[in-house]
Amino acid sequence: MSKRSNSLKVRLFALAALWNGLALGFSWVALSLLFERHTERQVTAELIRQGEALVAGMSMDAAGKPVLSQALYDPRFTRPASGLYWYVSSEKGNLGSRSLWDGAWPSLTQAPSQTWESLTTKGPFEPAMLRVARTIRPDAKGPELLVEVGQDHAVITQARQDFAQELALFLLLLWSVLTLASVVQVTQGLQPLAALRARLTGLKADSKARLVSGEHPQEVGPLIQAINALADARSDDMARARDRARDLAHALKTPLTALKMQVGDLGDAKSQTALQESLSVLNIAVQAELARAQWAPDARGTCLLRPVIERLVRVVGRTPAGSSKRFEIEVGEDCLVPLTEDSAFEVLGALLDNATRHASHLIKVRARVEGGGLKVSVEDDGPGLSQDQSRLALERGVRLDEAIGTQGLGLAITRDLIAASGGTLILETSELGGLAVRLGWTRVPA
């Protein structure tokens, strides 16, 4: 059994087709019945005219029997079992049309009046016959005569069937037109929802943006209010979460610094080294969480890349690990990166710090426009990542800082900030032999 469709458009199409079909089906039945009744009235009127002509030509002989002095004009009265009959009965005798032949004329179950009455009974040769009857008195002092004219009801039934068949073809065509009109109506009616979806995409890109009720139909006003309320609640939750993370990171930062200063008082050099390494890892983790907490999704912007790299190289070059390294910068003076200046310092600072600590002699930073997007890479000639580290780093659901140790902490910060700005981070083996961290954005900032 197929599942019920979740498409609102498909449901509306199906309902429109169903209700159009039901309405036109009911119309087909009703119109067919009305046509049959109309045909019956027309046939009844014609039979009464035939009866009037029969009465005009009727007389009585000396014995009191009915005699037709003038034949009726319709030739069907002379053709046996033609379906059109007349019959006159009296106390002295009966007289019928030649079309009756040897058929038995059915008698009435009730006495007719002196005005024409119509009814449906069994015919002389047919299962159903429409007949009209009335009593007349040709002579004021003579007996009454019962005059009747009847016609096979199959003529009316056949007319109704022919009409119903032609009507069905017309209504089928009308159903197709109405269903197509419903498709157009539903498509046009749901068009504002497409505009609403486009605005929701903008809302995703900018957490401060909100939907405006006046720009959309009033029927979706409650939905817009609910979406705005949800966006406000989400923004508040994110702000509170960043504040809590920032407070926690700041609360841990000072005790960690104090612990590192107190390590020097330990007598055992091996214990000092082990404790210093543990505290360094913990300190880097706290710095990473502090960087994530300080970066807000709605803090979007652009900045020139080369000045940021040059300032970072000057700072890193003064460190013990960076003083012996050579830096090559292949970045254009007007190259823009889709990050705020603070975020750019955070991202590239972490990458340059990692590269400086693991490079042997050379660190190279490049930026180029490729395929309509921006590519930035930081490469070193160090040991790079092992196959196991590369596999773990690229596994879905594995954090970089958990997969590749202290080097992964800076990469984890970078990955989060790059992903939040709409970019990607890829780890590869550099042409220099070490690690190549490649950043990419699909659009070049304007």
C-alpha positions as CSV (number, residue, x, y, z in Angstrom):
1,M,0.0,0.0,0.0
2,S,1.5,3.3,-1.0
3,K,2.1,6.0,1.5
4,R,0.0,9.1,1.6
5,S,1.6,11.9,-0.3
6,N,3.2,14.6,1.8
7,S,3.0,17.2,-1.0
8,L,0.5,19.9,-0.4
9,K,0.3,20.7,-4.1
10,V,-0.4,17.0,-5.0
11,R,-3.1,16.8,-2.3
12,L,-4.8,19.9,-3.6
13,F,-4.6,18.6,-7.2
14,A,-6.1,15.3,-6.2
15,L,-8.9,16.9,-4.1
16,A,-9.7,19.3,-7.0
17,A,-9.9,16.4,-9.5
18,L,-12.0,14.3,-7.1
19,W,-14.5,17.0,-6.2
20,N,-14.8,18.1,-9.8
21,G,-15.4,14.5,-10.8
22,L,-18.0,14.0,-8.1
23,A,-19.8,17.3,-8.9
24,L,-19.8,16.6,-12.7
25,G,-20.9,13.0,-12.0
26,F,-23.9,14.2,-10.0
27,S,-24.6,16.7,-12.7
28,W,-24.6,13.9,-15.3
29,V,-27.1,11.9,-13.4
30,A,-29.4,14.9,-12.6
31,L,-29.3,16.2,-16.2
32,S,-30.0,12.8,-17.6
33,L,-33.1,12.5,-15.4
34,L,-34.2,16.0,-16.2
35,F,-33.9,15.3,-19.9
36,E,-36.0,12.1,-19.5
37,R,-38.7,14.1,-17.7
38,H,-38.6,16.8,-20.3
39,T,-38.9,14.2,-23.1
40,E,-41.8,12.5,-21.3
41,R,-43.7,15.8,-21.2
42,Q,-43.0,16.4,-24.9
43,V,-44.2,13.0,-25.8
44,T,-47.3,13.4,-23.5
45,A,-48.2,16.6,-25.2
46,E,-47.9,14.9,-28.6
47,L,-50.0,12.0,-27.5
48,I,-52.7,14.5,-26.3
49,R,-52.6,16.2,-29.7
50,Q,-53.1,12.8,-31.3
51,G,-55.9,12.1,-28.9
52,E,-57.6,15.4,-29.7
53,A,-57.5,14.5,-33.4
54,L,-58.9,11.1,-32.6
55,V,-61.8,12.6,-30.6
56,A,-62.5,15.0,-33.5
57,G,-62.9,12.1,-35.9
58,M,-64.9,9.9,-33.6
59,S,-68.6,9.2,-33.9
60,M,-71.2,6.5,-32.9
61,D,-73.1,4.2,-35.2
62,A,-76.8,3.2,-34.9
63,A,-75.9,0.4,-32.5
64,G,-74.0,2.7,-30.2
65,K,-70.5,1.4,-31.2
66,P,-67.6,3.9,-31.8
67,V,-66.7,4.6,-35.4
68,L,-63.7,6.6,-36.7
69,S,-64.8,8.7,-39.6
70,Q,-61.4,10.3,-40.3
71,A,-58.1,8.4,-40.1
72,L,-55.2,9.8,-38.1
73,Y,-52.3,11.1,-40.2
74,D,-49.4,9.3,-38.5
75,P,-48.6,6.2,-40.5
76,R,-47.4,4.4,-37.4
77,F,-51.0,3.8,-36.4
78,T,-51.3,1.5,-39.5
79,R,-48.1,-0.5,-39.0
80,P,-48.5,-3.5,-36.7
81,A,-46.6,-3.3,-33.4
82,S,-45.2,0.1,-34.4
83,G,-45.1,1.3,-30.8
84,L,-47.8,4.0,-31.4
85,Y,-51.5,3.0,-30.7
86,W,-54.9,4.3,-30.1
87,Y,-57.8,2.5,-28.5
88,V,-61.5,3.5,-27.9
89,S,-63.8,1.5,-25.7
90,S,-67.4,1.7,-24.8
91,E,-70.2,-0.4,-23.3
92,K,-71.4,-1.4,-26.9
93,G,-67.9,-2.2,-28.3
94,N,-64.3,-1.3,-28.7
95,L,-62.2,0.1,-31.6
96,G,-58.4,0.1,-31.9
97,S,-55.7,1.2,-34.4
98,R,-54.3,-1.3,-36.9
99,S,-50.9,-1.1,-35.1
100,L,-52.5,-3.0,-32.2
101,W,-52.8,-6.0,-34.6
102,D,-53.6,-9.0,-32.3
103,G,-52.1,-7.5,-29.1
104,A,-54.1,-7.1,-26.0
105,W,-54.7,-3.6,-24.9
106,P,-54.1,-3.3,-21.1
107,S,-57.1,-2.0,-19.1
108,L,-56.8,0.9,-16.7
109,T,-56.8,0.2,-13.0
110,Q,-58.7,3.4,-12.2
111,A,-61.5,5.3,-13.9
112,P,-60.2,8.2,-16.0
113,S,-61.7,11.7,-15.8
114,Q,-63.0,14.0,-18.5
115,T,-59.5,15.6,-18.9
116,W,-56.4,14.1,-20.3
117,E,-54.4,12.1,-17.8
118,S,-51.0,10.4,-18.5
119,L,-49.6,7.3,-16.9
120,T,-47.1,4.5,-17.6
121,T,-48.3,1.0,-17.9
122,K,-47.5,-2.2,-19.7
123,G,-48.0,-2.0,-23.5
124,P,-49.5,-4.5,-25.9
125,F,-46.1,-5.6,-27.1
126,E,-43.8,-3.6,-24.9
127,P,-42.7,-3.9,-21.2
128,A,-43.6,-0.2,-20.7
129,M,-45.8,2.3,-22.5
130,L,-46.7,6.0,-21.9
131,R,-50.4,6.5,-22.4
132,V,-52.9,9.3,-22.1
133,A,-56.6,8.8,-21.6
134,R,-59.9,10.6,-21.1
135,T,-63.6,10.0,-21.3
136,I,-65.9,11.8,-23.8
137,R,-69.6,11.7,-24.7
138,P,-70.1,12.3,-28.4
139,D,-73.8,12.5,-28.0
140,A,-75.3,14.3,-25.1
141,K,-77.7,11.5,-24.6
142,G,-75.4,8.7,-25.7
143,P,-72.9,6.5,-23.8
144,E,-69.4,7.6,-22.7
145,L,-66.3,6.6,-24.6
146,L,-62.9,6.0,-23.2
147,V,-60.3,7.4,-25.6
148,E,-56.6,6.4,-25.1
149,V,-53.4,7.0,-27.1
150,G,-50.2,5.2,-26.1
151,Q,-46.5,5.1,-27.2
152,D,-43.7,2.7,-26.4
153,H,-41.6,4.1,-23.5
154,A,-38.4,2.7,-25.1
155,V,-38.3,5.7,-27.4
156,I,-37.9,8.0,-24.3
157,T,-35.4,5.6,-22.7
158,Q,-33.3,5.5,-25.8
159,A,-33.3,9.3,-26.2
160,R,-32.2,9.6,-22.6
161,Q,-29.3,7.1,-23.1
162,D,-28.2,8.9,-26.3
163,F,-28.3,12.2,-24.4
164,A,-26.4,10.8,-21.4
165,Q,-23.7,9.4,-23.7
166,E,-23.1,12.7,-25.4
167,L,-23.3,14.6,-22.1
168,A,-20.7,12.2,-20.5
169,L,-18.2,13.1,-23.3
170,F,-18.8,16.8,-22.8
171,L,-18.6,16.6,-19.0
172,L,-15.3,14.5,-19.3
173,L,-13.9,17.3,-21.4
174,L,-15.2,19.9,-18.9
175,W,-13.6,17.9,-16.1
176,S,-10.2,18.0,-17.8
177,V,-10.5,21.7,-18.3
178,L,-11.6,22.3,-14.7
179,T,-8.8,20.1,-13.4
180,L,-6.2,22.0,-15.5
181,A,-7.7,25.3,-14.2
182,S,-7.3,23.9,-10.6
183,V,-3.7,23.1,-11.3
184,V,-3.1,26.6,-12.4
185,Q,-5.1,28.0,-9.5
186,V,-3.2,25.9,-6.9
187,T,0.2,26.7,-8.4
188,Q,-0.6,30.4,-8.4
189,G,-2.1,30.2,-4.9
190,L,1.0,28.5,-3.5
191,Q,3.4,31.0,-5.1
192,P,3.6,33.2,-2.0
193,L,4.9,30.2,-0.1
194,A,7.8,30.0,-2.5
195,A,8.6,33.6,-1.8
196,L,8.3,32.8,1.9
197,R,10.8,30.0,1.5
198,A,13.3,32.3,-0.2
199,R,13.0,34.8,2.7
200,L,13.6,31.9,5.1
201,T,16.9,31.2,3.3
202,G,17.8,34.8,4.0
203,L,16.8,34.3,7.6
204,K,19.2,31.4,7.8
205,A,22.1,33.5,6.4
206,D,21.4,36.4,8.8
207,S,20.2,35.5,12.3
208,K,19.1,39.1,12.9
209,A,16.8,39.2,9.9
210,R,13.1,38.7,10.4
211,L,10.1,38.1,8.2
212,V,7.7,41.0,7.5
213,S,4.0,40.2,7.6
214,G,3.0,42.9,5.2
215,E,5.1,41.4,2.4
216,H,3.1,38.1,2.4
217,P,-0.7,37.2,2.2
218,Q,-2.5,37.6,5.5
219,E,-3.4,33.9,5.6
220,V,0.3,33.1,6.4
221,G,0.5,35.9,8.9
222,P,0.3,33.5,11.9
223,L,3.0,31.3,10.4
224,I,5.3,34.3,10.0
225,Q,4.7,35.3,13.6
226,A,5.5,31.8,14.7
227,I,8.7,31.7,12.6
228,N,9.8,35.1,14.0
229,A,9.1,33.9,17.5
230,L,11.2,30.8,16.9
231,A,14.0,32.9,15.4
232,D,14.0,35.2,18.4
233,A,14.1,32.2,20.8
234,R,16.9,30.6,18.8
235,S,18.9,33.9,18.8
236,D,18.5,34.3,22.6
237,D,19.5,30.7,23.2
238,M,22.6,31.1,21.0
239,A,23.6,34.3,22.8
240,R,23.1,32.6,26.2
241,A,25.2,29.6,25.1
242,R,28.0,31.8,23.8
243,D,28.0,33.8,27.1
244,R,28.2,30.6,29.1
245,A,31.0,29.2,27.0
246,R,32.9,32.5,27.2
247,D,32.5,32.7,30.9
248,L,33.6,29.1,31.4
249,A,36.7,29.6,29.1
250,H,37.7,32.8,30.9
251,A,37.2,31.1,34.3
252,L,39.5,28.3,33.3
253,K,42.1,30.4,31.6
254,T,43.5,32.1,34.7
255,P,43.8,28.9,36.9
256,L,45.6,27.2,34.0
257,T,48.1,30.1,33.7
258,A,48.7,29.9,37.4
259,L,49.3,26.2,37.2
260,K,51.8,26.6,34.4
261,M,53.8,29.1,36.5
262,Q,53.8,26.8,39.5
263,V,55.1,23.8,37.5
264,G,58.6,25.3,37.7
265,D,58.6,24.7,41.4
266,L,58.5,20.9,40.9
267,G,61.9,19.3,41.4
268,D,61.5,16.5,38.9
269,A,62.3,17.7,35.3
270,K,60.5,14.8,33.7
271,S,57.3,15.6,35.8
272,Q,57.6,19.2,34.8
273,T,57.8,18.4,31.1
274,A,54.8,16.0,31.3
275,L,52.7,18.4,33.3
276,Q,53.6,21.3,31.0
277,E,52.5,19.3,27.9
278,S,49.2,18.4,29.6
279,L,48.6,22.0,30.6
280,S,49.4,23.2,27.1
281,V,46.9,20.8,25.6
282,L,44.3,21.9,28.1
283,N,45.1,25.6,27.5
284,I,44.8,25.2,23.7
285,A,41.4,23.5,24.2
286,V,40.2,26.3,26.3
287,Q,41.5,28.9,23.8
288,A,39.6,27.0,21.1
289,E,36.3,27.0,22.9
290,L,36.8,30.7,23.7
291,A,37.4,31.5,20.1
292,R,34.2,29.6,19.1
293,A,32.2,31.4,21.8
294,Q,33.5,34.8,20.7
295,W,32.6,34.3,17.1
296,A,28.9,35.0,16.3
297,P,27.2,33.6,13.2
298,D,25.8,37.0,12.4
299,A,29.2,38.7,12.5
300,R,29.8,38.4,8.7
301,G,32.0,40.5,6.6
302,T,35.1,40.7,4.4
303,C,38.7,41.9,4.8
304,L,41.9,42.1,2.9
305,L,43.8,38.9,3.3
306,R,47.4,40.0,2.7
307,P,47.7,42.5,5.5
308,V,46.4,39.9,8.0
309,I,48.9,37.3,6.8
310,E,51.8,39.8,6.9
311,R,51.0,40.9,10.5
312,L,50.6,37.2,11.6
313,V,54.0,36.3,10.0
314,R,55.7,39.2,11.8
315,V,54.3,37.9,15.1
316,V,54.9,34.2,14.5
317,G,58.4,35.0,13.2
318,R,59.4,36.3,16.6
319,T,58.5,33.1,18.4
320,P,61.2,30.5,19.1
321,A,59.6,28.1,16.6
322,G,59.1,30.7,13.9
323,S,62.5,32.5,14.0
324,S,64.2,29.7,12.1
325,K,61.5,29.3,9.5
326,R,61.1,30.9,6.1
327,F,57.7,32.3,5.0
328,E,56.5,32.7,1.4
329,I,53.4,34.7,0.8
330,E,51.7,34.5,-2.6
331,V,48.6,36.6,-2.0
332,G,47.4,39.6,-4.1
333,E,47.2,43.0,-2.5
334,D,43.5,43.3,-3.3
335,C,42.5,39.7,-2.3
336,L,39.4,39.7,-0.1
337,V,38.4,36.8,2.1
338,P,34.8,36.4,3.4
339,L,35.7,36.7,7.1
340,T,35.8,39.6,9.5
341,E,39.2,40.8,10.4
342,D,39.0,39.2,13.9
343,S,37.9,35.9,12.4
344,A,40.6,36.0,9.8
345,F,43.2,36.5,12.5
346,E,41.8,33.7,14.4
347,V,41.7,31.3,11.5
348,L,45.0,32.0,9.8
349,G,46.7,32.5,13.2
350,A,45.8,29.0,14.2
351,L,47.0,27.6,10.8
352,L,50.3,29.5,10.8
353,D,50.9,28.5,14.4
354,N,50.4,24.8,13.6
355,A,52.6,25.1,10.4
356,T,55.3,26.9,12.3
357,R,55.5,24.3,15.1
358,H,55.6,21.4,12.6
359,A,57.5,22.8,9.6
360,S,61.2,22.0,9.0
361,H,62.2,25.1,7.1
362,L,59.5,26.5,4.8
363,I,55.9,27.7,5.2
364,K,54.0,28.9,2.2
365,V,50.7,30.8,2.1
366,R,48.8,31.1,-1.2
367,A,45.5,32.5,-2.4
368,R,44.0,32.4,-5.9
369,V,40.6,32.7,-7.6
370,E,39.6,29.4,-9.2
371,G,36.3,28.5,-10.8
372,G,34.6,31.6,-9.6
373,G,35.6,30.9,-6.0
374,L,38.5,31.7,-3.6
375,K,41.1,29.1,-2.6
376,V,43.5,29.7,0.2
377,S,46.2,27.2,1.3
378,V,48.8,27.1,4.2
379,E,51.5,24.5,3.5
380,D,54.6,23.4,5.3
381,D,57.5,21.0,4.7
382,G,57.1,19.2,8.0
383,P,56.1,15.5,8.7
384,G,52.5,16.1,7.7
385,L,49.8,13.6,8.8
386,S,50.2,9.9,8.8
387,Q,47.7,7.7,6.9
388,D,45.9,6.8,10.1
389,Q,45.6,10.5,11.2
390,S,44.4,11.5,7.7
391,R,41.8,8.7,7.7
392,L,40.6,9.7,11.2
393,A,40.6,13.4,10.3
394,L,38.3,12.8,7.3
395,E,36.0,10.3,9.1
396,R,32.4,11.5,9.5
397,G,31.6,12.3,13.1
398,V,35.3,12.4,14.3
399,R,36.6,15.7,15.7
400,L,39.9,16.9,14.3
401,D,41.2,17.7,17.8
402,E,40.4,14.2,18.9
403,A,41.8,12.6,15.8
404,I,45.2,14.3,15.4
405,G,46.2,15.6,18.8
406,T,47.4,19.1,19.5
407,Q,47.8,20.0,15.8
408,G,44.1,19.2,15.4
409,L,43.0,21.8,18.0
410,G,44.0,24.7,15.7
411,L,42.5,23.0,12.8
412,A,39.2,22.4,14.7
413,I,38.9,26.1,15.4
414,T,39.6,26.9,11.8
415,R,37.1,24.3,10.5
416,D,34.3,25.6,12.7
417,L,34.9,29.2,11.6
418,I,35.3,28.4,8.0
419,A,32.2,26.3,7.9
420,A,30.2,29.0,9.6
421,S,31.3,31.5,6.9
422,G,30.1,29.1,4.1
423,G,33.5,27.7,3.3
424,T,35.2,24.3,3.4
425,L,38.5,22.9,4.9
426,I,40.4,20.1,3.3
427,L,43.6,18.4,4.6
428,E,46.0,17.2,1.9
429,T,49.7,16.3,1.5
430,S,51.6,19.4,0.4
431,E,54.0,19.6,-2.5
432,L,56.6,20.6,0.1
433,G,56.1,17.2,1.7
434,G,54.2,18.3,4.8
435,L,50.6,19.2,5.6
436,A,48.5,21.4,3.2
437,V,45.4,23.0,4.7
438,R,43.2,24.2,1.9
439,L,40.3,26.6,2.5
440,G,37.7,27.2,-0.2
441,W,34.7,29.4,-0.8
442,T,32.4,29.0,-3.8
443,R,32.0,32.8,-4.4
444,V,34.7,35.5,-4.5
445,P,33.9,38.4,-2.1
446,A,33.0,41.6,-3.9
